[in-house]
Amino acid sequence: MVLSNTEAGVFTLTLNRPEAANAIGPEQRNLIIDMLHVAGSSPDVRVVVIRANGRQFCAGADVSRIGTDSQAAERRAGDITHTLLEGAQRLIAAILDCRKPVVAAVQGAAAGLGAHLAYACDLIVASEEASFIESFVLRGLVVDAGGSYLLPRRIGMQKAKELAFFGDRLSAVDALALGLVNRVVNAAELDSTVHAFASRLAMAPTTAVSLTKELFNRSLDAERATSFMQEAMAQELNSATHDSKEGVSAFLARRPPNFKGY
């Protein structure tokens, strides 16, 4: 089950299968993708928060849904490729491509797909009890769910290989040192810290933040000339917004800006 709520420009998406460590099955995955698409297009939403109920953030994909040996014998060449492209990878892409900034609130263990779900978010706040695990190798599997794309770009090739090869549990403090998360707080402060992040983003110039997110994400795969051109074009697009004009007016008048998100 996935819960959702929108309040004061903040769309909160909550994983709610604590009895299954919030493992994500196909139904939950597709629902999250649809929710992110709607939130990204809604003028009432200015920031998305992804959180979870229970002790664990997300144990990854729901392995109880993996087929039996007899079903595996019936697979055709390309079936697994299609499943990943249209499944876990599509979920990670939905977060990366969401037109609004996405904040993860990680209160417990995030493993496999669950870890990558957090890494794909724009900002991550973790409690001291949180941990991150590249659990694929522990099950004899190749890293997936966008891990081969996300990890080297987040922490560099050597450390990414270490985490993926060994599957060691990474504490929240160690994740902070690697730059994988933005804040580590005690459990009692997690909600208030996430709320502070979300509230600031909900009052920010949403289009400018969204275009900046897109520029940063694209820069990972582009050479300098392309990045510079995309940056210039984004600046031109943003110049037509209310918030761009308001920001300049507020600066000249030496008053706080009143951004409306468009």
C-alpha positions in Angstrom: 0.0 0.0 0.0 1.1 3.5 -0.7 -0.4 6.5 1.1 -0.4 10.1 -0.2 -1.2 13.5 1.1 -0.8 17.1 -0.2 -0.6 20.0 2.2 0.8 23.5 1.7 2.4 22.6 -1.6 4.1 19.4 -0.2 3.1 16.1 -1.7 4.0 13.3 0.8 4.2 9.7 -0.5 4.4 7.1 2.2 5.4 3.5 1.8 3.0 1.6 4.0 3.8 -2.1 4.1 5.7 -2.3 7.4 4.8 -6.0 7.8 6.8 -6.6 4.6 9.6 -4.1 5.4 8.0 -1.9 2.8 9.2 -4.1 0.0 7.9 -2.8 -3.3 5.8 -5.1 -5.5 4.6 -4.3 -9.1 1.4 -2.7 -7.9 3.1 -0.4 -5.4 5.8 0.4 -8.0 3.3 1.4 -10.7 1.3 3.4 -8.2 4.4 5.4 -7.1 5.3 6.1 -10.7 1.8 7.4 -11.4 1.8 9.5 -8.3 5.2 11.1 -9.2 3.9 11.9 -12.7 0.8 13.6 -11.3 2.7 15.5 -8.6 5.3 16.6 -11.2 2.5 18.1 -13.4 0.3 19.5 -10.6 0.5 23.3 -10.0 -0.6 22.6 -6.4 2.6 20.6 -5.7 5.9 22.3 -5.3 7.9 19.5 -3.5 7.6 15.8 -3.1 8.5 13.9 0.1 9.1 10.1 0.1 8.9 8.4 3.4 7.9 5.1 5.0 6.0 3.7 8.0 7.6 1.1 10.3 11.2 0.3 11.2 12.5 -0.2 7.7 12.5 2.4 4.9 12.4 -0.2 2.1 13.8 -3.7 1.8 13.9 -3.5 -2.0 11.8 -5.3 -4.5 9.3 -7.8 -3.2 11.2 -11.1 -3.7 8.1 -13.1 -2.8 6.9 -12.1 -6.2 9.8 -13.7 -8.0 8.7 -16.6 -10.1 9.1 -20.3 -9.3 11.6 -22.6 -11.1 8.9 -23.8 -13.4 8.0 -20.2 -14.3 11.7 -19.3 -14.8 12.0 -22.3 -17.3 9.2 -20.7 -19.4 11.0 -17.3 -19.7 12.0 -16.2 -23.1 15.1 -14.3 -24.0 14.6 -10.7 -23.2 11.9 -11.2 -20.6 14.1 -10.2 -17.7 15.5 -7.2 -19.6 12.0 -6.0 -20.3 10.9 -6.5 -16.7 13.8 -4.4 -15.4 13.4 -1.6 -18.0 9.7 -1.3 -17.3 9.9 -2.0 -13.6 12.6 -0.9 -11.1 14.5 1.2 -13.6 11.3 3.0 -14.6 10.6 3.8 -10.9 14.1 5.3 -10.4 13.7 7.3 -13.7 10.4 8.6 -12.4 12.1 10.2 -9.4 15.1 11.5 -11.4 12.7 13.0 -14.0 10.1 14.3 -11.7 9.6 18.0 -12.4 9.5 18.9 -8.7 12.3 18.4 -6.1 12.1 15.1 -4.2 13.1 14.7 -0.6 13.7 11.3 1.0 13.1 10.7 4.7 15.0 7.5 5.5 14.2 6.2 9.0 15.6 2.7 8.8 17.2 0.2 6.5 17.2 0.8 2.8 18.3 -2.2 0.7 18.7 -2.8 -3.0 16.0 -1.0 -4.8 15.1 0.7 -1.5 18.6 2.3 -1.3 18.4 3.4 -4.9 14.9 4.8 -4.3 16.5 7.1 -1.8 19.7 7.9 -3.9 17.5 9.0 -6.8 15.9 11.7 -4.7 17.3 15.2 -4.8 17.8 15.5 -1.1 18.1 12.8 1.6 17.5 13.2 5.3 18.4 10.1 7.3 18.0 9.2 11.0 20.9 7.8 12.9 19.2 4.4 12.7 19.1 4.4 8.9 21.4 2.2 6.8 22.0 1.5 3.2 22.8 -1.9 1.7 23.7 -3.0 -1.9 22.1 -6.3 -1.2 22.1 -7.7 -4.8 25.4 -9.5 -4.4 24.2 -11.2 -1.2 21.5 -12.9 -3.3 23.8 -13.7 -6.2 22.4 -11.0 -8.3 23.8 -8.3 -10.5 23.2 -4.7 -9.3 20.1 -3.3 -10.9 17.4 -0.6 -10.2 19.7 2.0 -11.6 22.5 1.3 -9.2 25.2 1.0 -11.9 24.2 4.6 -13.0 23.6 6.2 -9.6 26.4 4.9 -7.4 29.5 5.8 -9.5 28.1 9.3 -10.1 27.3 9.8 -6.4 30.5 8.5 -4.7 33.0 7.6 -7.4 33.9 4.3 -9.1 36.2 2.7 -6.4 33.8 3.1 -3.5 30.8 2.2 -5.7 32.5 -1.1 -6.6 33.3 -1.8 -3.0 29.7 -1.4 -1.9 28.4 -3.4 -4.8 31.0 -6.2 -4.6 30.7 -6.8 -0.8 27.1 -5.8 0.0 28.3 -4.3 3.4 25.8 -2.3 5.4 26.6 1.4 5.2 25.6 3.4 8.3 23.9 6.8 8.0 27.0 8.5 9.3 29.2 6.8 6.7 26.7 7.6 4.0 26.9 11.3 5.1 30.7 11.2 4.9 30.5 9.8 1.3 28.0 12.5 0.3 25.2 10.1 -0.2 22.9 11.9 2.2 22.4 15.5 3.1 21.7 15.3 6.8 21.8 12.7 9.6 19.7 13.5 12.7 18.4 11.5 15.6 15.1 9.8 15.1 13.2 12.4 17.1 14.3 15.2 14.8 13.8 13.4 11.5 10.2 14.7 10.9 11.0 18.2 11.8 14.2 18.3 9.6 12.3 16.9 6.6 9.5 19.4 7.2 12.0 22.2 7.3 13.5 21.1 3.9 10.1 20.6 2.3 8.7 23.9 3.6 11.7 25.9 2.2 11.3 24.2 -1.1 7.5 24.8 -1.1 8.2 28.5 -0.8 11.0 28.5 -3.4 10.8 29.5 -7.1 9.6 26.1 -8.2 10.3 26.5 -11.9 13.8 27.7 -11.2 14.5 24.8 -8.8 13.0 22.3 -11.3 15.1 23.5 -14.2 18.2 23.5 -12.0 17.4 19.9 -11.0 17.2 19.0 -14.7 20.4 20.8 -15.6 22.3 19.0 -12.8 21.0 15.6 -13.7 21.8 16.1 -17.4 25.2 17.4 -16.7 26.3 13.9 -15.6 26.0 12.7 -19.2 26.9 15.8 -21.2 30.1 17.5 -22.2 30.7 21.2 -21.4 29.4 22.8 -24.6 26.1 21.0 -24.2 25.8 21.8 -20.5 26.5 25.5 -21.2 23.8 25.6 -23.9 21.2 23.8 -21.8 22.0 26.2 -18.9 21.5 29.3 -21.1 18.2 27.9 -22.6 16.9 27.1 -19.1 17.7 30.6 -18.0 15.8 32.0 -20.9 12.8 29.8 -20.2 12.8 30.8 -16.5 13.0 34.5 -17.3 9.4 34.4 -18.4 8.1 33.2 -15.0 6.4 35.3 -12.3 9.0 34.2 -9.8 12.0 35.4 -11.9 10.5 38.8 -12.1 9.5 38.7 -8.4 13.0 37.7 -7.3 14.6 40.6 -9.1 11.9 43.1 -7.9 12.3 41.9 -4.3 16.1 42.2 -4.5 15.9 45.8 -5.8 13.3 46.7 -3.2 15.3 45.0 -0.4 12.4 42.9 0.7 11.8 39.1 1.0 10.5 37.6 -2.3 7.0 36.1 -2.5 7.4 33.2 -4.9 4.3 31.6 -6.2 5.8 28.6 -7.9 5.3 29.7 -11.5 
